[in-house]
Amino acid sequence: MSVTENDFKDWLQHPVTKVVRKLLAGKRADLRNEWEMSDPTAFLEAEFNAANIANIGWCRGLAYAEQIDYEVYMTEIKDINDADS
């Protein structure tokens, strides 16, 4: 099931959606700040590399949820519907 573009735009303007998107943006900013403030020599440690990869994935996931637009939504819905077929 998909929603219309107008429904999607209405959802984007909903106060709860705006707050959630702002929270996601803040969490991404916090993660970036932590990364920028980390020990520059830590990349030499294997556990740092694993954590760094995980944090990059986490930031990308936050960005996706924060910035989703109708076109991306429709692509995702199509992919889900195709997989269900």
Buried (B, 14 or more C-beta within 10 A) or exposed (E): EBBEEEEBEEEEEEEEEEEEBEEBBEBBEEBEEEEEEBEEEEEEEEEBEEBBEEBEEEBEEBEEEBEBEBEEBBEEEEEEEEEEE
